[in-house]
Amino acid sequence: MASPSQAHPSPTTTKPGSPHTVRVAAVQAEGCYFDLPAAVQKTCDLIIEAANKGCDLIAFPEVWIPQYPGWIWQRPIDFEMVTEYMKHSLRRDSPEMRSIQDCAAAHHIAVCLGYSENDNDSLYLSQTLIGRDGAIRMHRRKVKPTHVERTIYGEGSGGSLMNVVEEAGVGRIGALSCWEHSQPLLRYHTYSQGEQIHVAAWPPMNHYDSFPAGSALWSQCREGAHNLSTTHAIEGNCFVVLASSFYTQAGIARMKLGDGKLYHIGGGGCACIIGPDGRKLTEDLGEEEEGLVIADIDLDEIKKVKAMLDVHGHYSRPDLLWLGVDNREKKQVRAEVELQGTYI
């Protein structure tokens, strides 16, 4: 049985419970606005904290580095701010990324990092899974940035669909960002890869009641984030580690959010851990409370729920309904032979 904990367990040399039990941590913290060096340092500090508490995996929020760009929801064009944001976004092959990899290796903990990826000054909303040896196990980009996110972020290609990997001693770990959890085909393809632990990376998500009536969708608030993440846990027969950032008044001022309709009130932290039957296993922190939400999860719990419901196994009907996937990575420059494929 998973043992929930909002508190910070002491480091352990042996895992509690069954041999299939692992300890996971969801980050709830305020990002470092437009400050890449500080963001890398804070990332490493949280990695070390999680490792010292005996965690095998730590999950970070959506674009944790250098924090979610809330200004786009009121000013889709802000050349000065996006230029600064670009300068402090993280390059996948960079000294900063290697510092994070080295930290993960030194403390023997897997890291799922959400960040704004700078690729030759094009930005992508990315997630990278770093193994406990510091090697990059998986890298993906959000396949469809949401609404005005498309004003600054590009889209992921076929390789971003391959978002579940095996990490020895932890399990099969997968990841999606924010409203990717609203895409049933994308979720189903993720389930098909045998995911056991799912990282759901979210930006700040305020309570629905904190907005004036009619000014926000329930689905784009904290309640919607938890609902979609719970659905993923139930359908995917997996544990969900939901990580979230938040804004303080300092962040509101830094991003000039005060006159907007979203992200102008601060708060938004909503981290939690959800079991494969949909139960929330942890207690919530305050919306502007930093911390690691930690739980010991028993992967054998997955077998129990799969016996009842397995949407990619005995509860599917591939003779009637199936999913077609093109997972080839489409590069801007490629040989003509790479375009050839078989389609049924």
Solvent accessible surface area in square Angstrom, and as a share of the most:
residue,aa,sasa,rsa
1,M,147,0.66
2,A,8,0.07
3,S,56,0.36
4,P,81,0.51
5,S,28,0.18
6,Q,54,0.24
7,A,68,0.53
8,H,83,0.37
9,P,30,0.19
10,S,82,0.53
11,P,89,0.56
12,T,58,0.34
13,T,142,0.83
14,T,105,0.61
15,K,82,0.35
16,P,53,0.33
17,G,79,0.76
18,S,33,0.21
19,P,133,0.84
20,H,90,0.40
21,T,10,0.06
22,V,7,0.04
23,R,13,0.05
24,V,0,0.00
25,A,0,0.00
26,A,0,0.00
27,V,0,0.00
28,Q,1,0.00
29,A,1,0.00
30,E,31,0.14
31,G,5,0.05
32,C,24,0.14
33,Y,30,0.11
34,F,11,0.04
35,D,55,0.29
36,L,19,0.09
37,P,93,0.59
38,A,38,0.29
39,A,1,0.01
40,V,14,0.08
41,Q,106,0.47
42,K,48,0.20
43,T,0,0.00
44,C,16,0.09
45,D,71,0.37
46,L,18,0.09
47,I,0,0.00
48,I,59,0.30
49,E,54,0.24
50,A,0,0.00
51,A,20,0.15
52,N,79,0.41
53,K,34,0.14
54,G,13,0.13
55,C,7,0.04
56,D,7,0.03
57,L,0,0.00
58,I,0,0.00
59,A,0,0.00
60,F,1,0.00
61,P,0,0.00
62,E,0,0.00
63,V,0,0.00
64,W,1,0.00
65,I,0,0.00
66,P,0,0.00
67,Q,0,0.00
68,Y,2,0.01
69,P,0,0.00
70,G,0,0.00
71,W,1,0.00
72,I,0,0.00
73,W,64,0.22
74,Q,47,0.21
75,R,59,0.22
76,P,64,0.41
77,I,132,0.67
78,D,29,0.15
79,F,159,0.66
80,E,138,0.62
81,M,11,0.05
82,V,27,0.15
83,T,64,0.37
84,E,51,0.23
85,Y,0,0.00
86,M,48,0.21
87,K,146,0.62
88,H,47,0.21
89,S,4,0.03
90,L,0,0.00
91,R,108,0.39
92,R,99,0.36
93,D,118,0.61
94,S,6,0.04
95,P,90,0.57
96,E,57,0.25
97,M,0,0.00
98,R,113,0.41
99,S,52,0.34
100,I,0,0.00
101,Q,33,0.15
102,D,95,0.49
103,C,15,0.09
104,A,0,0.00
105,A,41,0.32
106,A,81,0.63
107,H,65,0.29
108,H,112,0.50
109,I,0,0.00
110,A,0,0.00
111,V,0,0.00
112,C,1,0.01
113,L,0,0.00
114,G,1,0.01
115,Y,0,0.00
116,S,0,0.00
117,E,3,0.01
118,N,7,0.04
119,D,64,0.33
120,N,132,0.68
121,D,78,0.41
122,S,55,0.35
123,L,6,0.03
124,Y,23,0.09
125,L,2,0.01
126,S,0,0.00
127,Q,2,0.01
128,T,0,0.00
129,L,1,0.00
130,I,0,0.00
131,G,0,0.00
132,R,36,0.13
133,D,87,0.45
134,G,7,0.07
135,A,41,0.32
136,I,65,0.33
137,R,89,0.33
138,M,9,0.04
139,H,34,0.15
140,R,1,0.00
141,R,32,0.12
142,K,2,0.01
143,V,28,0.16
144,K,86,0.36
145,P,0,0.00
146,T,18,0.10
147,H,116,0.52
148,V,23,0.13
149,E,2,0.01
150,R,121,0.44
151,T,72,0.42
152,I,25,0.13
153,Y,10,0.04
154,G,27,0.26
155,E,84,0.37
156,G,14,0.14
157,S,30,0.19
158,G,7,0.07
159,G,26,0.25
160,S,5,0.03
161,L,35,0.17
162,M,85,0.38
163,N,0,0.00
164,V,9,0.05
165,V,29,0.16
166,E,94,0.42
167,E,5,0.02
168,A,78,0.60
169,G,61,0.59
170,V,3,0.02
171,G,6,0.06
172,R,74,0.27
173,I,1,0.00
174,G,0,0.00
175,A,0,0.00
176,L,0,0.00
177,S,1,0.01
178,C,11,0.06
179,W,65,0.23
180,E,1,0.00
181,H,0,0.00
182,S,52,0.34
183,Q,59,0.26
184,P,85,0.54
185,L,119,0.59
186,L,11,0.06
187,R,19,0.07
188,Y,63,0.24
189,H,19,0.08
190,T,0,0.00
191,Y,17,0.06
192,S,41,0.26
193,Q,29,0.13
194,G,39,0.38
195,E,7,0.03
196,Q,51,0.22
197,I,0,0.00
198,H,0,0.00
199,V,0,0.00
200,A,0,0.00
201,A,0,0.00
202,W,0,0.00
203,P,2,0.01
204,P,1,0.00
205,M,8,0.03
206,N,9,0.05
207,H,72,0.32
208,Y,77,0.29
209,D,129,0.67
210,S,51,0.33
211,F,20,0.08
212,P,94,0.59
213,A,108,0.84
214,G,76,0.73
215,S,41,0.27
216,A,11,0.09
217,L,107,0.53
218,W,117,0.41
219,S,45,0.29
220,Q,45,0.20
221,C,1,0.00
222,R,14,0.05
223,E,51,0.23
224,G,1,0.01
225,A,0,0.00
226,H,26,0.12
227,N,76,0.39
228,L,34,0.17
229,S,0,0.00
230,T,36,0.21
231,T,41,0.24
232,H,0,0.00
233,A,0,0.00
234,I,67,0.34
235,E,53,0.24
236,G,8,0.08
237,N,3,0.01
238,C,0,0.00
239,F,1,0.00
240,V,0,0.00
241,V,0,0.00
242,L,0,0.00
243,A,0,0.00
244,S,0,0.00
245,S,0,0.00
246,F,3,0.01
247,Y,1,0.00
248,T,30,0.18
249,Q,122,0.54
250,A,72,0.56
251,G,0,0.00
252,I,10,0.05
253,A,76,0.59
254,R,94,0.34
255,M,0,0.00
256,K,123,0.52
257,L,0,0.00
258,G,56,0.54
259,D,128,0.66
260,G,11,0.10
261,K,150,0.64
262,L,28,0.14
263,Y,22,0.08
264,H,47,0.21
265,I,64,0.33
266,G,5,0.05
267,G,4,0.04
268,G,0,0.00
269,G,0,0.00
270,C,0,0.00
271,A,0,0.00
272,C,0,0.00
273,I,0,0.00
274,I,2,0.01
275,G,0,0.00
276,P,3,0.02
277,D,67,0.35
278,G,17,0.17
279,R,93,0.34
280,K,92,0.39
281,L,9,0.04
282,T,9,0.05
283,E,122,0.55
284,D,57,0.30
285,L,16,0.08
286,G,36,0.35
287,E,50,0.23
288,E,92,0.41
289,E,77,0.34
290,E,85,0.38
291,G,12,0.11
292,L,0,0.00
293,V,0,0.00
294,I,1,0.00
295,A,1,0.00
296,D,14,0.07
297,I,0,0.00
298,D,16,0.08
299,L,18,0.09
300,D,50,0.26
301,E,18,0.08
302,I,10,0.05
303,K,136,0.57
304,K,122,0.52
305,V,24,0.14
306,K,76,0.32
307,A,79,0.61
308,M,162,0.73
309,L,49,0.24
310,D,19,0.10
311,V,31,0.18
312,H,83,0.37
313,G,31,0.30
314,H,117,0.52
315,Y,146,0.55
316,S,29,0.19
317,R,133,0.49
318,P,91,0.57
319,D,96,0.50
320,L,106,0.53
321,L,146,0.73
322,W,192,0.67
323,L,52,0.26
324,G,64,0.62
325,V,64,0.37
326,D,54,0.28
327,N,66,0.34
328,R,73,0.27
329,E,83,0.37
330,K,79,0.34
331,K,124,0.52
332,Q,166,0.74
333,V,134,0.77
334,R,90,0.33
335,A,56,0.43
336,E,136,0.61
337,V,98,0.56
338,E,89,0.40
339,L,89,0.44
340,Q,127,0.56
341,G,48,0.46
342,T,125,0.73
343,Y,150,0.57
344,I,217,1.10
